[in-house]
């Protein structure tokens, strides 16, 4: 299969068979993680710029690790050390990066649409590592890959997305991808933390967490995005934690094998209890491991435009 896409802006661009091709490619790279020398020459001589205008631990590090394991040269640019702080526009920054002839740019930016802005102007592949509230496609891909590793087919499974849906690009991309893979999706949040158009999303909407948790196969907690809150949306953090923090009583009414997920970084004791974050059914660290191989698969597919034979 030849990989046809130049850029990854959101999961909505991908067909179900393309998602499966990403999973198959990531699955092959998993074997590499077990070796003492975790490096192959696949992208030797290619360069990837990691342009992160917002903070990141998991996404940035795992793209860096992914690139290096494929022998690509990776170069990091953070907002704090870039000329964005001197008022340079995103367009000028992008054109400057293009002039250095990278083979791909991974971008995280606070503006929804920033990845598309670059994709429309630059010749190299642009991979969206999170743009504003809009999308976080690589997170959704690694989340579904993690579940796929456990369950196989996601068809017929029910996944609850819990928390600050309004501000969450993770939720938006996951809703699209989980539906594409045949899962049923519920969202649960206080009214103020649901997006205004949530009734048009392909989800069941709940405001009561116990009701929302009944019979679900996985619960994805979202980080409460304290840095994106506007006045009045979140009256009291302790009240939020009491009403919408995931605890044992919610897991008790879910499927007995319910999987607990969180994209990180976690506010322990706010959106999830510390015990649940670390419990045997928690996939939180599996998600991080999946992030490396899924991002290896994406760099391979987008930078070579080749799929598996
Ligand atoms: N899940 C996620 O995007 O984490 P980082 O912000 O640490 O990259």
py3Dmol code that shows the C-alpha trace and the ligand (Angstrom):
import py3Dmol

protein = """\
ATOM      1  CA  UNK A   1       0.000   0.000   0.000  1.00  0.00           C
ATOM      2  CA  UNK A   2       1.335   3.420  -0.911  1.00  0.00           C
ATOM      3  CA  UNK A   3       0.755   6.113   1.740  1.00  0.00           C
ATOM      4  CA  UNK A   4      -1.147   8.891  -0.014  1.00  0.00           C
ATOM      5  CA  UNK A   5      -1.328  11.643   2.597  1.00  0.00           C
ATOM      6  CA  UNK A   6       1.242  14.426   2.813  1.00  0.00           C
ATOM      7  CA  UNK A   7       0.129  15.717   6.238  1.00  0.00           C
ATOM      8  CA  UNK A   8      -1.583  14.440   9.371  1.00  0.00           C
ATOM      9  CA  UNK A   9      -3.898  17.199  10.562  1.00  0.00           C
ATOM     10  CA  UNK A  10      -6.613  15.075  12.194  1.00  0.00           C
ATOM     11  CA  UNK A  11      -7.890  11.509  12.242  1.00  0.00           C
ATOM     12  CA  UNK A  12     -10.896  12.535  10.127  1.00  0.00           C
ATOM     13  CA  UNK A  13      -8.530  12.399   7.102  1.00  0.00           C
ATOM     14  CA  UNK A  14      -7.861   8.703   7.616  1.00  0.00           C
ATOM     15  CA  UNK A  15      -9.928   5.770   6.399  1.00  0.00           C
ATOM     16  CA  UNK A  16     -10.453   2.774   8.665  1.00  0.00           C
ATOM     17  CA  UNK A  17      -8.010   0.751   6.548  1.00  0.00           C
ATOM     18  CA  UNK A  18      -5.381   3.494   6.825  1.00  0.00           C
ATOM     19  CA  UNK A  19      -5.781   3.459  10.612  1.00  0.00           C
ATOM     20  CA  UNK A  20      -5.270  -0.312  10.541  1.00  0.00           C
ATOM     21  CA  UNK A  21      -2.154   0.160   8.382  1.00  0.00           C
ATOM     22  CA  UNK A  22      -0.791   2.549  11.033  1.00  0.00           C
ATOM     23  CA  UNK A  23      -1.565  -0.040  13.752  1.00  0.00           C
ATOM     24  CA  UNK A  24       0.111  -2.839  11.760  1.00  0.00           C
ATOM     25  CA  UNK A  25       3.201  -0.726  11.178  1.00  0.00           C
ATOM     26  CA  UNK A  26       3.318   0.279  14.865  1.00  0.00           C
ATOM     27  CA  UNK A  27       2.898  -3.384  15.835  1.00  0.00           C
ATOM     28  CA  UNK A  28       5.989  -4.276  13.780  1.00  0.00           C
ATOM     29  CA  UNK A  29       8.008  -1.567  15.492  1.00  0.00           C
ATOM     30  CA  UNK A  30       7.033  -2.961  18.904  1.00  0.00           C
ATOM     31  CA  UNK A  31       9.492  -5.808  18.492  1.00  0.00           C
ATOM     32  CA  UNK A  32      12.268  -3.208  18.245  1.00  0.00           C
ATOM     33  CA  UNK A  33      11.409  -1.928  21.734  1.00  0.00           C
ATOM     34  CA  UNK A  34      12.451  -5.295  23.173  1.00  0.00           C
ATOM     35  CA  UNK A  35      15.929  -5.310  21.566  1.00  0.00           C
ATOM     36  CA  UNK A  36      19.081  -4.128  23.362  1.00  0.00           C
ATOM     37  CA  UNK A  37      19.841  -1.863  20.368  1.00  0.00           C
ATOM     38  CA  UNK A  38      16.575  -0.128  19.559  1.00  0.00           C
ATOM     39  CA  UNK A  39      17.566   1.445  16.280  1.00  0.00           C
ATOM     40  CA  UNK A  40      17.017   0.743  12.583  1.00  0.00           C
ATOM     41  CA  UNK A  41      18.409   2.732   9.624  1.00  0.00           C
ATOM     42  CA  UNK A  42      14.983   3.324   7.996  1.00  0.00           C
ATOM     43  CA  UNK A  43      15.118   7.150   8.048  1.00  0.00           C
ATOM     44  CA  UNK A  44      18.887   7.612   8.041  1.00  0.00           C
ATOM     45  CA  UNK A  45      19.824  10.959   6.508  1.00  0.00           C
ATOM     46  CA  UNK A  46      16.318  12.433   7.010  1.00  0.00           C
ATOM     47  CA  UNK A  47      15.596  15.276   9.410  1.00  0.00           C
ATOM     48  CA  UNK A  48      12.555  16.080  11.539  1.00  0.00           C
ATOM     49  CA  UNK A  49      11.918  19.410  13.249  1.00  0.00           C
ATOM     50  CA  UNK A  50       9.915  19.194  16.480  1.00  0.00           C
ATOM     51  CA  UNK A  51       8.341  22.631  16.772  1.00  0.00           C
ATOM     52  CA  UNK A  52       6.558  22.793  20.122  1.00  0.00           C
ATOM     53  CA  UNK A  53       5.046  26.190  20.888  1.00  0.00           C
ATOM     54  CA  UNK A  54       3.248  24.698  23.925  1.00  0.00           C
ATOM     55  CA  UNK A  55       4.702  22.532  26.702  1.00  0.00           C
ATOM     56  CA  UNK A  56       4.837  18.763  26.256  1.00  0.00           C
ATOM     57  CA  UNK A  57       6.521  15.818  27.906  1.00  0.00           C
ATOM     58  CA  UNK A  58       4.979  12.733  26.274  1.00  0.00           C
ATOM     59  CA  UNK A  59       4.337  13.878  22.711  1.00  0.00           C
ATOM     60  CA  UNK A  60       7.611  15.731  22.185  1.00  0.00           C
ATOM     61  CA  UNK A  61       9.826  13.118  23.833  1.00  0.00           C
ATOM     62  CA  UNK A  62       8.138  10.208  22.085  1.00  0.00           C
ATOM     63  CA  UNK A  63       8.444  11.868  18.648  1.00  0.00           C
ATOM     64  CA  UNK A  64      12.096  12.502  19.464  1.00  0.00           C
ATOM     65  CA  UNK A  65      12.634   8.889  20.547  1.00  0.00           C
ATOM     66  CA  UNK A  66      10.635   7.630  17.543  1.00  0.00           C
ATOM     67  CA  UNK A  67      12.684   9.665  15.089  1.00  0.00           C
ATOM     68  CA  UNK A  68      15.998   8.634  16.625  1.00  0.00           C
ATOM     69  CA  UNK A  69      15.026   4.940  16.700  1.00  0.00           C
ATOM     70  CA  UNK A  70      14.450   5.218  12.955  1.00  0.00           C
ATOM     71  CA  UNK A  71      17.865   6.959  12.617  1.00  0.00           C
ATOM     72  CA  UNK A  72      16.380  10.333  11.613  1.00  0.00           C
ATOM     73  CA  UNK A  73      18.040  13.495  12.909  1.00  0.00           C
ATOM     74  CA  UNK A  74      15.612  15.348  15.168  1.00  0.00           C
ATOM     75  CA  UNK A  75      15.825  19.055  16.012  1.00  0.00           C
ATOM     76  CA  UNK A  76      13.723  20.685  18.739  1.00  0.00           C
ATOM     77  CA  UNK A  77      12.373  24.208  18.744  1.00  0.00           C
ATOM     78  CA  UNK A  78      10.413  25.440  21.760  1.00  0.00           C
ATOM     79  CA  UNK A  79       8.452  28.660  21.963  1.00  0.00           C
ATOM     80  CA  UNK A  80      10.524  29.971  24.853  1.00  0.00           C
ATOM     81  CA  UNK A  81      13.753  29.662  22.851  1.00  0.00           C
ATOM     82  CA  UNK A  82      12.298  30.690  19.483  1.00  0.00           C
ATOM     83  CA  UNK A  83      11.800  34.072  17.829  1.00  0.00           C
ATOM     84  CA  UNK A  84       8.033  33.701  18.406  1.00  0.00           C
ATOM     85  CA  UNK A  85       8.860  35.396  21.720  1.00  0.00           C
ATOM     86  CA  UNK A  86      10.230  38.373  19.712  1.00  0.00           C
ATOM     87  CA  UNK A  87       6.997  38.687  17.763  1.00  0.00           C
ATOM     88  CA  UNK A  88       7.891  36.669  14.667  1.00  0.00           C
ATOM     89  CA  UNK A  89       4.746  35.432  12.937  1.00  0.00           C
ATOM     90  CA  UNK A  90       3.910  31.753  12.539  1.00  0.00           C
ATOM     91  CA  UNK A  91       4.196  32.210   8.753  1.00  0.00           C
ATOM     92  CA  UNK A  92       7.718  33.618   8.967  1.00  0.00           C
ATOM     93  CA  UNK A  93       8.754  30.949  11.460  1.00  0.00           C
ATOM     94  CA  UNK A  94       7.370  28.266   9.140  1.00  0.00           C
ATOM     95  CA  UNK A  95       9.087  29.638   6.040  1.00  0.00           C
ATOM     96  CA  UNK A  96      12.339  29.913   8.004  1.00  0.00           C
ATOM     97  CA  UNK A  97      12.077  26.261   9.027  1.00  0.00           C
ATOM     98  CA  UNK A  98      11.258  25.231   5.447  1.00  0.00           C
ATOM     99  CA  UNK A  99      14.405  27.002   4.206  1.00  0.00           C
ATOM    100  CA  UNK A 100      16.410  24.501   6.279  1.00  0.00           C
ATOM    101  CA  UNK A 101      14.921  21.691   4.142  1.00  0.00           C
ATOM    102  CA  UNK A 102      13.555  19.386   6.850  1.00  0.00           C
ATOM    103  CA  UNK A 103      11.907  16.139   5.744  1.00  0.00           C
ATOM    104  CA  UNK A 104       9.016  16.613   8.204  1.00  0.00           C
ATOM    105  CA  UNK A 105       7.809  19.079  10.821  1.00  0.00           C
ATOM    106  CA  UNK A 106       5.895  18.024  13.929  1.00  0.00           C
ATOM    107  CA  UNK A 107       4.043  21.007  15.356  1.00  0.00           C
ATOM    108  CA  UNK A 108       2.212  21.725  18.590  1.00  0.00           C
ATOM    109  CA  UNK A 109       0.638  25.174  18.811  1.00  0.00           C
ATOM    110  CA  UNK A 110      -1.965  26.927  20.925  1.00  0.00           C
ATOM    111  CA  UNK A 111      -3.991  28.017  17.843  1.00  0.00           C
ATOM    112  CA  UNK A 112      -6.568  25.673  16.328  1.00  0.00           C
ATOM    113  CA  UNK A 113      -5.619  25.436  12.671  1.00  0.00           C
ATOM    114  CA  UNK A 114      -1.889  26.089  13.113  1.00  0.00           C
ATOM    115  CA  UNK A 115      -0.960  22.695  11.641  1.00  0.00           C
ATOM    116  CA  UNK A 116      -3.175  23.295   8.594  1.00  0.00           C
ATOM    117  CA  UNK A 117      -1.658  26.771   8.196  1.00  0.00           C
ATOM    118  CA  UNK A 118       1.780  25.157   7.849  1.00  0.00           C
ATOM    119  CA  UNK A 119       0.526  22.279   5.715  1.00  0.00           C
ATOM    120  CA  UNK A 120      -0.943  24.737   3.193  1.00  0.00           C
ATOM    121  CA  UNK A 121       2.353  26.610   2.887  1.00  0.00           C
ATOM    122  CA  UNK A 122       5.155  24.079   3.255  1.00  0.00           C
ATOM    123  CA  UNK A 123       6.222  21.228   1.006  1.00  0.00           C
ATOM    124  CA  UNK A 124       7.314  18.751   3.690  1.00  0.00           C
ATOM    125  CA  UNK A 125       4.897  16.575   5.720  1.00  0.00           C
ATOM    126  CA  UNK A 126       3.310  18.383   8.675  1.00  0.00           C
ATOM    127  CA  UNK A 127       2.240  16.255  11.633  1.00  0.00           C
ATOM    128  CA  UNK A 128      -0.146  17.839  14.091  1.00  0.00           C
ATOM    129  CA  UNK A 129       0.990  17.227  17.672  1.00  0.00           C
ATOM    130  CA  UNK A 130      -1.954  19.217  19.079  1.00  0.00           C
ATOM    131  CA  UNK A 131      -3.456  22.513  17.875  1.00  0.00           C
ATOM    132  CA  UNK A 132      -5.552  24.534  20.319  1.00  0.00           C
ATOM    133  CA  UNK A 133      -8.802  22.752  21.103  1.00  0.00           C
ATOM    134  CA  UNK A 134      -9.040  21.375  17.584  1.00  0.00           C
ATOM    135  CA  UNK A 135      -7.206  18.061  17.311  1.00  0.00           C
ATOM    136  CA  UNK A 136      -4.561  15.750  18.717  1.00  0.00           C
ATOM    137  CA  UNK A 137      -4.554  12.968  16.127  1.00  0.00           C
ATOM    138  CA  UNK A 138      -1.440  11.145  17.302  1.00  0.00           C
ATOM    139  CA  UNK A 139      -2.884  10.904  20.833  1.00  0.00           C
ATOM    140  CA  UNK A 140      -6.135   9.431  19.513  1.00  0.00           C
ATOM    141  CA  UNK A 141      -4.200   6.959  17.361  1.00  0.00           C
ATOM    142  CA  UNK A 142      -2.072   5.790  20.275  1.00  0.00           C
ATOM    143  CA  UNK A 143      -5.147   5.536  22.524  1.00  0.00           C
ATOM    144  CA  UNK A 144      -7.009   3.330  20.060  1.00  0.00           C
ATOM    145  CA  UNK A 145      -3.838   1.352  19.323  1.00  0.00           C
ATOM    146  CA  UNK A 146      -3.502   0.657  23.067  1.00  0.00           C
ATOM    147  CA  UNK A 147      -7.087  -0.609  23.222  1.00  0.00           C
ATOM    148  CA  UNK A 148      -6.630  -2.563  20.000  1.00  0.00           C
ATOM    149  CA  UNK A 149      -3.624  -4.325  21.563  1.00  0.00           C
ATOM    150  CA  UNK A 150      -5.840  -5.417  24.444  1.00  0.00           C
ATOM    151  CA  UNK A 151      -9.148  -6.054  22.731  1.00  0.00           C
ATOM    152  CA  UNK A 152      -8.461  -6.572  19.052  1.00  0.00           C
ATOM    153  CA  UNK A 153     -11.517  -5.156  17.296  1.00  0.00           C
ATOM    154  CA  UNK A 154     -12.999  -2.077  19.008  1.00  0.00           C
ATOM    155  CA  UNK A 155     -16.382  -2.698  17.355  1.00  0.00           C
ATOM    156  CA  UNK A 156     -19.215  -2.849  19.887  1.00  0.00           C
ATOM    157  CA  UNK A 157     -17.113  -1.651  22.819  1.00  0.00           C
ATOM    158  CA  UNK A 158     -18.282   1.348  24.831  1.00  0.00           C
ATOM    159  CA  UNK A 159     -15.797   4.038  25.786  1.00  0.00           C
ATOM    160  CA  UNK A 160     -16.534   6.841  28.223  1.00  0.00           C
ATOM    161  CA  UNK A 161     -14.637  10.118  27.811  1.00  0.00           C
ATOM    162  CA  UNK A 162     -14.764  11.957  31.116  1.00  0.00           C
ATOM    163  CA  UNK A 163     -14.002  15.519  32.085  1.00  0.00           C
ATOM    164  CA  UNK A 164     -13.071  18.761  30.409  1.00  0.00           C
ATOM    165  CA  UNK A 165     -14.444  17.928  26.976  1.00  0.00           C
ATOM    166  CA  UNK A 166     -14.939  21.593  26.056  1.00  0.00           C
ATOM    167  CA  UNK A 167     -11.234  22.417  26.019  1.00  0.00           C
ATOM    168  CA  UNK A 168      -9.974  19.018  24.901  1.00  0.00           C
ATOM    169  CA  UNK A 169      -8.412  18.330  21.505  1.00  0.00           C
ATOM    170  CA  UNK A 170      -7.804  14.783  22.805  1.00  0.00           C
ATOM    171  CA  UNK A 171     -11.565  14.288  23.228  1.00  0.00           C
ATOM    172  CA  UNK A 172     -12.378  15.666  19.774  1.00  0.00           C
ATOM    173  CA  UNK A 173      -9.904  13.407  17.971  1.00  0.00           C
ATOM    174  CA  UNK A 174     -10.842  10.390  20.077  1.00  0.00           C
ATOM    175  CA  UNK A 175     -14.577  10.811  19.397  1.00  0.00           C
ATOM    176  CA  UNK A 176     -13.891  10.772  15.654  1.00  0.00           C
ATOM    177  CA  UNK A 177     -11.497   7.829  15.737  1.00  0.00           C
ATOM    178  CA  UNK A 178     -13.428   5.628  18.179  1.00  0.00           C
ATOM    179  CA  UNK A 179     -16.556   6.041  16.056  1.00  0.00           C
ATOM    180  CA  UNK A 180     -14.549   5.244  12.917  1.00  0.00           C
ATOM    181  CA  UNK A 181     -13.412   2.004  14.559  1.00  0.00           C
ATOM    182  CA  UNK A 182     -16.956   1.028  15.557  1.00  0.00           C
ATOM    183  CA  UNK A 183     -16.900   1.840  19.276  1.00  0.00           C
ATOM    184  CA  UNK A 184     -19.787   3.560  21.052  1.00  0.00           C
ATOM    185  CA  UNK A 185     -18.733   6.764  22.774  1.00  0.00           C
ATOM    186  CA  UNK A 186     -20.148   8.445  25.857  1.00  0.00           C
ATOM    187  CA  UNK A 187     -18.998  11.792  27.204  1.00  0.00           C
ATOM    188  CA  UNK A 188     -19.569  12.978  30.761  1.00  0.00           C
ATOM    189  CA  UNK A 189     -18.858  16.456  32.128  1.00  0.00           C
ATOM    190  CA  UNK A 190     -20.573  19.323  33.885  1.00  0.00           C
ATOM    191  CA  UNK A 191     -22.612  21.407  31.390  1.00  0.00           C
ATOM    192  CA  UNK A 192     -20.059  24.214  31.549  1.00  0.00           C
ATOM    193  CA  UNK A 193     -17.295  21.884  30.374  1.00  0.00           C
ATOM    194  CA  UNK A 194     -19.197  20.474  27.395  1.00  0.00           C
ATOM    195  CA  UNK A 195     -18.841  22.174  23.991  1.00  0.00           C
ATOM    196  CA  UNK A 196     -21.992  24.037  22.830  1.00  0.00           C
ATOM    197  CA  UNK A 197     -22.435  21.746  19.793  1.00  0.00           C
ATOM    198  CA  UNK A 198     -21.964  18.472  21.697  1.00  0.00           C
ATOM    199  CA  UNK A 199     -25.483  17.338  20.742  1.00  0.00           C
ATOM    200  CA  UNK A 200     -24.295  17.138  17.136  1.00  0.00           C
ATOM    201  CA  UNK A 201     -21.387  14.844  18.078  1.00  0.00           C
ATOM    202  CA  UNK A 202     -21.781  11.074  17.608  1.00  0.00           C
ATOM    203  CA  UNK A 203     -21.825  10.467  21.368  1.00  0.00           C
ATOM    204  CA  UNK A 204     -24.218   9.917  24.271  1.00  0.00           C
ATOM    205  CA  UNK A 205     -23.998  12.831  26.682  1.00  0.00           C
ATOM    206  CA  UNK A 206     -24.150  12.363  30.467  1.00  0.00           C
ATOM    207  CA  UNK A 207     -23.884  14.715  33.397  1.00  0.00           C
ATOM    208  CA  UNK A 208     -24.045  11.982  36.076  1.00  0.00           C
ATOM    209  CA  UNK A 209     -20.785  10.038  36.298  1.00  0.00           C
ATOM    210  CA  UNK A 210     -22.256   6.930  37.933  1.00  0.00           C
ATOM    211  CA  UNK A 211     -24.883   6.639  35.162  1.00  0.00           C
ATOM    212  CA  UNK A 212     -22.231   7.293  32.516  1.00  0.00           C
ATOM    213  CA  UNK A 213     -19.943   4.576  33.907  1.00  0.00           C
ATOM    214  CA  UNK A 214     -22.515   1.765  33.857  1.00  0.00           C
ATOM    215  CA  UNK A 215     -21.296  -1.124  31.699  1.00  0.00           C
ATOM    216  CA  UNK A 216     -18.511   0.765  29.914  1.00  0.00           C
ATOM    217  CA  UNK A 217     -15.419  -1.074  28.651  1.00  0.00           C
ATOM    218  CA  UNK A 218     -12.958   1.790  29.000  1.00  0.00           C
ATOM    219  CA  UNK A 219     -12.890   5.156  30.718  1.00  0.00           C
ATOM    220  CA  UNK A 220     -10.670   7.878  29.301  1.00  0.00           C
ATOM    221  CA  UNK A 221     -10.177  10.625  31.834  1.00  0.00           C
ATOM    222  CA  UNK A 222      -9.266  14.039  30.464  1.00  0.00           C
ATOM    223  CA  UNK A 223      -6.932  16.494  32.079  1.00  0.00           C
ATOM    224  CA  UNK A 224      -8.763  19.451  33.588  1.00  0.00           C
ATOM    225  CA  UNK A 225      -7.163  22.197  31.496  1.00  0.00           C
ATOM    226  CA  UNK A 226      -6.743  24.804  34.195  1.00  0.00           C
ATOM    227  CA  UNK A 227      -4.717  27.036  31.845  1.00  0.00           C
ATOM    228  CA  UNK A 228      -7.609  27.262  29.337  1.00  0.00           C
ATOM    229  CA  UNK A 229     -10.485  27.899  31.777  1.00  0.00           C
ATOM    230  CA  UNK A 230     -12.511  31.085  31.490  1.00  0.00           C
ATOM    231  CA  UNK A 231     -14.188  32.699  34.486  1.00  0.00           C
ATOM    232  CA  UNK A 232     -17.240  30.901  35.795  1.00  0.00           C
ATOM    233  CA  UNK A 233     -16.749  27.551  34.049  1.00  0.00           C
ATOM    234  CA  UNK A 234     -15.172  25.860  37.041  1.00  0.00           C
ATOM    235  CA  UNK A 235     -16.542  27.265  40.290  1.00  0.00           C
ATOM    236  CA  UNK A 236     -14.731  25.015  42.742  1.00  0.00           C
ATOM    237  CA  UNK A 237     -11.968  22.442  42.186  1.00  0.00           C
ATOM    238  CA  UNK A 238     -12.874  20.330  45.228  1.00  0.00           C
ATOM    239  CA  UNK A 239     -16.507  20.156  44.181  1.00  0.00           C
ATOM    240  CA  UNK A 240     -15.406  19.168  40.666  1.00  0.00           C
ATOM    241  CA  UNK A 241     -13.177  16.408  42.052  1.00  0.00           C
ATOM    242  CA  UNK A 242     -16.030  15.134  44.244  1.00  0.00           C
ATOM    243  CA  UNK A 243     -18.551  15.023  41.397  1.00  0.00           C
ATOM    244  CA  UNK A 244     -16.443  14.279  38.316  1.00  0.00           C
ATOM    245  CA  UNK A 245     -13.249  12.745  39.681  1.00  0.00           C
ATOM    246  CA  UNK A 246     -13.053   9.053  38.722  1.00  0.00           C
ATOM    247  CA  UNK A 247     -13.137   6.814  41.787  1.00  0.00           C
ATOM    248  CA  UNK A 248     -13.649   3.185  42.758  1.00  0.00           C
ATOM    249  CA  UNK A 249     -17.447   3.552  42.983  1.00  0.00           C
ATOM    250  CA  UNK A 250     -17.608   4.390  39.270  1.00  0.00           C
ATOM    251  CA  UNK A 251     -15.371   1.498  38.279  1.00  0.00           C
ATOM    252  CA  UNK A 252     -17.629  -0.811  40.336  1.00  0.00           C
ATOM    253  CA  UNK A 253     -20.555  -0.210  37.959  1.00  0.00           C
ATOM    254  CA  UNK A 254     -18.492  -0.479  34.765  1.00  0.00           C
ATOM    255  CA  UNK A 255     -17.588  -3.691  32.920  1.00  0.00           C
ATOM    256  CA  UNK A 256     -15.528  -5.827  35.377  1.00  0.00           C
ATOM    257  CA  UNK A 257     -12.526  -5.606  32.984  1.00  0.00           C
ATOM    258  CA  UNK A 258     -12.849  -1.866  32.461  1.00  0.00           C
ATOM    259  CA  UNK A 259      -9.664  -0.188  31.241  1.00  0.00           C
ATOM    260  CA  UNK A 260      -8.611   3.097  32.802  1.00  0.00           C
ATOM    261  CA  UNK A 261      -6.908   5.621  30.554  1.00  0.00           C
ATOM    262  CA  UNK A 262      -5.523   9.133  30.781  1.00  0.00           C
ATOM    263  CA  UNK A 263      -3.507  10.976  28.103  1.00  0.00           C
ATOM    264  CA  UNK A 264      -1.448  12.755  30.747  1.00  0.00           C
ATOM    265  CA  UNK A 265      -0.354  14.884  32.366  1.00  0.00           C
ATOM    266  CA  UNK A 266      -2.640  13.834  35.232  1.00  0.00           C
ATOM    267  CA  UNK A 267      -4.015  16.000  38.006  1.00  0.00           C
ATOM    268  CA  UNK A 268      -4.106  13.159  40.557  1.00  0.00           C
ATOM    269  CA  UNK A 269      -6.963  13.549  42.993  1.00  0.00           C
ATOM    270  CA  UNK A 270      -8.818  15.895  40.621  1.00  0.00           C
ATOM    271  CA  UNK A 271      -9.953  14.052  37.473  1.00  0.00           C
ATOM    272  CA  UNK A 272      -8.754  10.623  38.654  1.00  0.00           C
ATOM    273  CA  UNK A 273      -7.912   9.070  42.016  1.00  0.00           C
ATOM    274  CA  UNK A 274      -4.277   8.171  42.458  1.00  0.00           C
ATOM    275  CA  UNK A 275      -5.219   4.537  43.229  1.00  0.00           C
ATOM    276  CA  UNK A 276      -7.037   4.161  39.910  1.00  0.00           C
ATOM    277  CA  UNK A 277      -4.257   5.829  37.948  1.00  0.00           C
ATOM    278  CA  UNK A 278      -1.894   3.134  39.243  1.00  0.00           C
ATOM    279  CA  UNK A 279      -4.285   0.142  39.346  1.00  0.00           C
ATOM    280  CA  UNK A 280      -3.766  -3.130  37.452  1.00  0.00           C
ATOM    281  CA  UNK A 281      -6.330  -2.161  34.807  1.00  0.00           C
ATOM    282  CA  UNK A 282      -4.742   1.240  34.217  1.00  0.00           C
ATOM    283  CA  UNK A 283      -3.338   1.613  30.701  1.00  0.00           C
ATOM    284  CA  UNK A 284      -1.741   4.991  31.395  1.00  0.00           C
ATOM    285  CA  UNK A 285       1.854   3.818  30.923  1.00  0.00           C
ATOM    286  CA  UNK A 286       0.890   1.460  28.078  1.00  0.00           C
ATOM    287  CA  UNK A 287      -0.431   4.582  26.332  1.00  0.00           C
ATOM    288  CA  UNK A 288       3.005   6.163  26.684  1.00  0.00           C
ATOM    289  CA  UNK A 289       4.744   3.064  25.250  1.00  0.00           C
ATOM    290  CA  UNK A 290       2.211   2.938  22.415  1.00  0.00           C
ATOM    291  CA  UNK A 291       3.011   6.584  21.729  1.00  0.00           C
ATOM    292  CA  UNK A 292       6.561   5.712  20.692  1.00  0.00           C
ATOM    293  CA  UNK A 293       5.654   2.955  18.211  1.00  0.00           C
ATOM    294  CA  UNK A 294       2.618   4.774  16.791  1.00  0.00           C
ATOM    295  CA  UNK A 295       4.787   7.853  16.198  1.00  0.00           C
ATOM    296  CA  UNK A 296       7.488   5.685  14.628  1.00  0.00           C
ATOM    297  CA  UNK A 297       4.824   4.319  12.299  1.00  0.00           C
ATOM    298  CA  UNK A 298       3.626   7.826  11.445  1.00  0.00           C
ATOM    299  CA  UNK A 299       7.128   9.159  10.742  1.00  0.00           C
ATOM    300  CA  UNK A 300       7.813   6.115   8.578  1.00  0.00           C
ATOM    301  CA  UNK A 301       4.556   6.363   6.618  1.00  0.00           C
ATOM    302  CA  UNK A 302       4.544  10.144   6.143  1.00  0.00           C
ATOM    303  CA  UNK A 303       8.267  10.515   5.429  1.00  0.00           C
ATOM    304  CA  UNK A 304       8.632   7.608   3.012  1.00  0.00           C
ATOM    305  CA  UNK A 305       5.028   7.565   1.684  1.00  0.00           C
ATOM    306  CA  UNK A 306       5.344   3.811   1.702  1.00  0.00           C
ATOM    307  CA  UNK A 307       3.140   1.374   3.563  1.00  0.00           C
ATOM    308  CA  UNK A 308       3.702  -2.245   4.402  1.00  0.00           C
ATOM    309  CA  UNK A 309       4.081  -4.464   1.318  1.00  0.00           C
TER     310      UNK A 309
END
"""
ligand_1 = """\
8
LIG
N -0.920 13.642 26.150
C -0.087 14.661 25.836
O -0.223 15.315 24.809
O 0.877 14.882 26.770
P 2.009 15.992 26.643
O 1.314 17.333 26.766
O 2.950 15.738 27.791
O 2.655 15.861 25.301
"""
view = py3Dmol.view(width=600, height=400)
view.addModel(protein, "pdb")
view.setStyle({"model": 0}, {"cartoon": {"style": "trace"}})
view.addModel(ligand_1, "xyz")
view.setStyle({"model": 1}, {"stick": {}})
view.zoomTo()
view.show()
